[in-house]
């Protein structure tokens, strides 16, 4: 049985755990698709910490461990994306965690592929998984997010079809690099906090996008010339 935290825990207390959650859809059918990049990020983070997500808790695959001296909980809801809150809400309530100790990883079509963005709070932006999470917290939006850029669907492609596609070779390379970058910065969150990490990390990611765009244009020109 997992230990229940004391009701005397406060956010200033370093012993209060962080809950990191990756959003996605369970099952092999959805593995590797754009909409499941939240699952991939939590897996990359778990692997970097040596934490196994093998327990089932509050309708989620669950693991726990430490980042340095800071306790962390990691979870992958198994409710399907649009019902993610049915897992995350009860999980945070079980451990009596304040929302500023919760971070959710999710795909984001508003960011270029492979670009990451740390955010302290916000709305759902029509992301049904995030909307479910917000609803589970009684419409409270005061939890952090790691937004993972997957880019926009090409032309007139249906966004729903785009989300359920797998990445092409170039996009996959960018995503794999982003997973490593994400796992690295997430290790700093418990000690440095979201605000401080977002200050420098988001700036680096912005410049990475500029460099990536330049490289991509050069690749197109090289391909054209050859």
Order of alpha helices (4+ residues) and beta strands (2+ residues): beta-alpha-beta-beta-beta-alpha-beta-beta-alpha-beta-alpha-alpha-alpha
